[in-house]
């Protein structure tokens, strides 16, 4: 009877791990195939005992039957299966002394809940890391020429940023005010401190030369639509494999830049992904 329980527990663990692996690697596998692989691998592990050869054979069968016996499967799904097995095995080993007084049924149910819960957390974290890695491809080093200053900035191209200056249709980029502040002329800093969001069209505090650079940008927020100041810049040099230069577009200086992706200093318009200026 003890052997049957071991096969059942191992089968359920294997099924959870294979389901998790299929989700993470984006491979569709029929549930019947996953179940068959889980059962056969469990039988090999239980009957063969804790011998190294048996463990290796069980591992090969588990991956091979589920994802077909291809070298690519062992390269792609193999590390995920191994990692998930170690994570679950380590967790259950650590908690086993605290679970030994439970009945067999309660022990199995609790172990399964812990295993599935742990894999769920692992899966969400894995997705977060993958998203971070992908979004990191949209981070660029840039040089901004504005107000007769040349300013180096790290920037993130946000595909969701489709803000434009309404008159010209030119793209609008959002730049951290704190990152630009050391480079800004004193007259600009003083004028910005005097400008009021409640009366956005009053820009008399800016000199005539700077007023020529200003445009009023409508920005939609969760609560309402607000009007902010956009400043026309001379050049934005975006560095990378295919460097490009944007000219006579607009920036909005924002003081709410703590949550900019990847700790960058600017969020660029989605058109920055294109080589067309």
C-alpha positions in Angstrom: 0.0 0.0 0.0 2.9 2.3 0.8 4.3 1.9 -2.7 1.0 2.9 -4.3 0.9 6.1 -2.2 4.4 6.9 -3.4 3.5 6.4 -7.0 0.4 8.6 -6.6 2.3 11.4 -4.9 5.1 11.3 -7.5 2.6 11.2 -10.3 0.8 14.3 -9.1 4.1 16.1 -8.5 5.4 15.2 -12.0 2.1 16.3 -13.5 2.3 19.7 -11.8 5.9 20.1 -12.9 5.2 19.2 -16.5 2.2 21.5 -16.7 4.3 24.3 -15.3 7.1 23.6 -17.8 4.7 23.5 -20.7 3.2 26.9 -19.6 6.6 28.5 -19.1 8.1 27.4 -22.4 4.9 28.0 -24.4 4.5 24.4 -25.7 1.1 22.8 -26.0 1.0 19.2 -24.8 -2.1 17.0 -24.4 -3.1 16.3 -20.8 -3.2 12.6 -21.5 0.5 12.7 -22.7 1.5 14.6 -19.6 -0.3 12.2 -17.4 1.2 9.1 -19.1 4.7 10.6 -18.7 4.1 11.4 -15.1 2.8 7.9 -14.3 5.6 6.0 -16.1 8.3 8.2 -14.6 6.9 7.7 -11.1 6.8 3.9 -11.5 10.5 3.9 -12.6 11.4 6.2 -9.6 9.5 4.1 -7.0 10.4 0.6 -8.3 14.1 1.5 -8.9 14.6 3.2 -5.6 17.0 6.1 -4.9 19.8 4.9 -7.2 21.4 7.5 -9.4 20.8 5.6 -12.6 17.1 5.2 -11.7 16.8 9.0 -11.0 18.4 9.9 -14.3 16.3 7.4 -16.2 13.1 8.7 -14.6 14.1 12.2 -15.5 14.8 11.3 -19.1 11.5 9.4 -19.4 9.6 12.3 -17.8 10.8 14.8 -20.3 11.0 12.5 -23.3 7.5 11.1 -23.1 6.0 14.6 -22.4 7.9 16.6 -24.9 9.1 13.9 -27.3 12.6 12.5 -27.3 14.3 15.3 -29.0 17.6 17.0 -28.1 15.8 20.4 -28.3 13.4 19.2 -25.6 16.1 18.3 -23.2 17.8 21.6 -23.9 14.7 23.8 -23.5 12.3 22.0 -21.2 15.0 20.0 -19.3 16.4 22.9 -17.2 12.9 24.1 -16.3 11.8 20.6 -15.1 15.0 20.2 -13.1 14.7 23.7 -11.5 11.1 23.1 -10.6 11.9 19.7 -9.2 14.6 21.1 -7.0 12.5 24.0 -5.8 9.5 21.8 -4.8 11.8 19.0 -3.4 13.7 21.5 -1.3 10.5 23.1 0.1 8.9 19.8 1.0 12.1 18.4 2.5 12.4 21.5 4.7 8.7 21.2 5.9 8.6 17.4 6.3 9.5 17.4 10.0 6.5 19.7 10.7 4.1 17.5 8.7 5.0 14.0 10.0 2.2 14.0 12.6 -0.5 14.4 9.9 -2.6 11.6 8.6 -1.6 10.2 5.2 -4.6 12.0 3.4 -3.9 15.3 5.1 -0.2 15.0 4.4 -0.8 14.3 0.6 -3.3 17.2 0.3 -1.1 19.7 2.1 2.0 18.7 0.1 0.1 19.0 -3.1 -1.3 22.4 -2.1 2.3 23.6 -1.2 3.7 22.2 -4.5 1.0 23.8 -6.7 1.1 27.1 -4.7 4.9 27.3 -5.0 4.8 26.5 -8.7 2.2 29.2 -9.2 4.4 31.8 -7.5 7.4 30.6 -9.4 5.4 30.9 -12.7 4.3 34.4 -12.0 7.9 35.4 -11.0 9.2 33.7 -14.1 6.8 35.8 -16.2 7.9 39.0 -14.5 11.6 38.3 -15.1 10.8 37.4 -18.8 8.9 40.6 -19.2 11.7 42.6 -17.6 14.2 41.0 -20.0 12.1 41.8 -23.0 11.3 45.4 -22.0 15.0 45.9 -21.3 15.5 45.7 -25.1 13.7 49.1 -25.3 16.2 50.9 -23.1 18.6 53.3 -24.9 21.2 55.8 -24.1 20.4 59.2 -25.6 21.7 62.7 -25.9 19.2 65.5 -25.7 20.0 69.0 -27.1 17.6 71.6 -25.6 17.9 75.1 -24.2 21.4 75.3 -25.8 22.5 72.4 -23.5 23.6 68.9 -24.5 22.2 66.4 -21.9 22.9 62.6 -21.7 19.9 60.6 -20.6 19.0 56.9 -20.3 15.6 56.4 -21.9 12.8 53.8 -22.3 10.7 53.6 -25.5 7.2 53.0 -24.3 4.9 51.5 -27.0 2.0 52.9 -25.0 3.2 56.5 -25.3 1.3 57.9 -28.3 1.1 61.5 -27.0 1.5 64.1 -29.7 1.7 67.9 -29.9 -1.8 68.7 -31.3 -0.9 71.4 -33.8 2.1 69.8 -35.5 1.3 66.1 -34.7 4.9 65.8 -33.5 5.8 63.1 -30.9 6.0 64.1 -27.2 8.6 62.5 -24.9 8.5 62.6 -21.1 11.7 63.5 -19.3 12.4 63.5 -15.6 12.7 67.1 -14.3 15.2 66.1 -11.6 17.5 64.6 -14.3 17.4 67.8 -16.4 17.4 70.3 -13.5 21.2 70.6 -13.2 21.4 71.5 -16.9 18.5 73.9 -17.0 19.2 77.7 -17.1 18.2 79.4 -13.9 15.5 81.4 -15.8 13.8 78.2 -16.9 13.9 76.7 -13.4 12.4 79.9 -11.9 9.7 80.2 -14.5 8.7 76.5 -14.0 8.4 77.1 -10.3 6.0 80.0 -11.0 3.9 78.3 -13.6 0.6 77.0 -12.3 -1.3 73.9 -13.6 -4.6 75.7 -12.6 -3.8 78.4 -15.1 -1.7 76.5 -17.7 -2.0 79.1 -20.6 -0.3 81.8 -18.6 3.3 81.5 -19.6 4.2 85.2 -19.0 6.9 84.1 -16.5 8.9 82.7 -19.4 11.0 85.0 -21.6 9.9 85.6 -25.1 12.7 83.4 -26.5 11.5 80.4 -24.4 7.8 81.1 -25.1 8.5 80.3 -28.7 9.5 76.8 -27.7 6.3 76.1 -25.6 3.3 74.1 -26.7 0.3 73.1 -24.6 0.0 69.3 -24.4 -3.1 67.5 -23.4 -2.4 64.5 -21.3 -5.0 62.0 -20.2 -4.7 60.7 -16.7 -6.9 58.2 -14.7 -8.8 61.1 -13.0 -9.0 63.7 -15.8 -7.4 65.4 -18.8 -4.7 67.8 -17.8 -2.7 70.4 -19.8 1.1 70.5 -19.4 3.9 72.4 -21.0 5.8 70.9 -23.9 9.1 72.3 -25.0 10.5 71.9 -28.5 14.0 70.5 -28.5 16.7 70.8 -31.1 17.9 67.2 -31.3 17.4 63.8 -29.6 20.2 61.4 -30.5 19.1 57.8 -29.8 22.1 55.5 -29.7 22.1 51.8 -30.5 22.6 49.3 -33.3 20.7 51.6 -35.6 21.2 55.1 -34.2 18.8 57.9 -35.1 18.3 61.5 -34.5 14.9 63.1 -33.8 14.6 66.9 -34.4 12.1 69.6 -33.4 9.9 67.3 -31.4 8.7 68.0 -27.8 9.5 67.0 -24.3 7.4 67.3 -21.1 9.3 67.8 -17.9 7.7 65.6 -15.2 8.4 65.6 -11.5 6.7 62.1 -11.2 9.6 60.0 -12.6 10.2 57.6 -9.7 8.4 54.8 -11.5 10.0 55.2 -14.9 10.9 51.7 -16.2 14.4 50.4 -15.5 15.2 53.6 -13.5 15.5 55.6 -16.7 15.3 59.3 -17.0 13.0 59.6 -20.0 10.0 57.8 -21.6 10.2 58.2 -25.3 7.3 58.2 -27.8 6.7 54.8 -29.5 7.9 56.3 -32.8 11.5 56.2 -31.4 11.5 52.5 -32.3 11.3 53.5 -36.0 14.3 54.8 -37.9 12.1 57.4 -39.6 12.6 60.8 -38.1 
